[in-house]
Amino acid sequence: MVIVSFLIFSSCKFTKRESSNLETELTEKSIDTSRISILPQNEFTTFLIPKNSKYATLTSQDIKEIEILLKKCLKEYNIEQEQEFKNTVFQNPEYKIELKDWIINLDDYKRQDIASINDSGGKEVWINCF
């Protein structure tokens, strides 16, 4: 089983226009919440919340923002991976290498989210995709 965890999205570099396009796309196409599980605070999830943080709930707006951030970051990641794929294929033409094995398609994963409020009052979300 492949597990992909997204903890920090600070490396995403997108313009407001790209963000706006993604928001419009998400408004027109609803988010498949059947693929998202918001984990409750319990003995199995406590270790996922940083010390000095408090458990938080997620609103539908939070879920939309998470979806936008994930898609932005994966778009950037996949662009880098496509280039890496091309380089690898060029250097190893004898191997059967497929692009689908190098990029992440969020629609292929289910997701678990757990939210917390940090010391500064900001909401942080731990995301596990599997």
C-alpha positions in Angstrom: 0.0 0.0 0.0 1.3 3.4 -0.9 0.9 6.1 1.6 1.4 9.8 0.8 1.5 12.3 3.6 1.3 16.0 3.1 2.4 17.9 6.1 3.6 21.3 4.9 2.7 23.1 1.7 5.1 26.1 1.9 6.8 25.3 -1.3 3.8 25.9 -3.5 4.3 28.9 -5.8 1.1 29.8 -7.6 -0.3 33.0 -8.8 -3.7 34.4 -7.8 -4.9 33.7 -11.4 -4.0 30.0 -11.1 -5.6 29.9 -7.6 -8.7 31.6 -8.9 -9.0 29.1 -11.8 -8.7 26.2 -9.4 -11.3 27.7 -7.1 -13.7 28.2 -10.0 -13.1 24.6 -11.1 -13.8 23.3 -7.5 -17.0 25.4 -7.3 -18.3 23.9 -10.6 -17.2 20.4 -9.7 -18.1 19.3 -6.2 -15.5 17.7 -3.9 -16.0 14.0 -3.5 -16.3 13.9 0.3 -16.9 10.2 0.3 -13.1 9.9 -0.2 -12.3 12.1 2.8 -12.5 11.0 6.4 -12.1 13.6 9.1 -10.6 11.8 12.0 -12.0 12.5 15.5 -9.8 13.2 18.5 -9.3 9.9 20.3 -6.5 7.7 21.7 -5.6 6.7 18.1 -5.2 10.2 16.7 -3.8 12.1 19.7 -0.2 11.5 18.6 -0.9 13.3 15.2 -1.7 16.6 16.9 1.5 18.6 17.8 2.1 19.2 21.5 0.7 22.5 22.7 -2.0 22.3 20.0 -5.7 21.7 20.4 -8.0 19.5 18.4 -10.1 21.4 15.8 -13.0 20.7 13.5 -13.0 21.2 9.8 -15.8 23.2 8.0 -16.8 22.7 4.4 -14.8 25.9 3.6 -11.7 24.3 5.2 -12.1 21.2 3.1 -12.4 23.3 0.0 -9.2 25.2 0.9 -7.4 22.0 1.7 -8.5 20.6 -1.7 -7.2 23.8 -3.4 -3.8 23.6 -1.6 -3.4 19.9 -2.4 -4.2 20.3 -6.1 -1.7 23.3 -6.3 1.1 21.4 -4.6 0.5 18.2 -6.6 0.4 20.2 -9.9 3.8 21.6 -9.0 5.1 18.3 -7.8 3.9 16.5 -10.9 5.6 19.0 -13.3 8.9 18.3 -11.6 8.2 14.5 -11.7 7.3 14.7 -15.4 10.7 16.2 -16.1 12.4 13.6 -14.0 10.5 10.9 -15.8 11.6 12.3 -19.2 15.3 12.4 -18.0 15.1 8.8 -16.7 13.4 7.5 -19.9 16.1 9.2 -22.0 18.9 7.8 -19.9 17.4 4.3 -19.7 15.5 3.6 -23.0 15.8 -0.2 -22.4 13.4 -0.1 -19.5 9.6 0.1 -19.7 8.9 3.1 -17.5 5.4 4.7 -17.3 4.6 8.3 -16.4 1.7 7.1 -14.2 4.2 5.6 -11.8 6.0 9.0 -11.4 3.1 11.4 -10.8 0.4 11.6 -8.2 -3.3 11.7 -9.2 -5.3 12.8 -6.1 -8.4 11.1 -7.5 -6.6 7.7 -7.0 -6.4 8.2 -3.3 -8.7 8.3 -0.2 -7.8 10.8 2.5 -7.7 11.1 6.2 -7.6 14.7 7.7 -7.1 15.7 11.3 -7.0 19.4 12.3 -5.5 21.3 15.2 -5.1 24.8 16.4 -1.5 25.8 17.0 -0.1 28.2 19.7 -0.6 31.2 17.3 -4.3 30.3 16.8 -3.7 29.1 13.2 -5.4 25.9 12.0 -3.1 23.1 10.9 -4.2 20.0 9.1 -2.4 16.6 9.0 -3.4 14.8 5.8 -2.8 11.1 5.1 -3.5 9.9 1.5 -3.7 6.2 0.8 
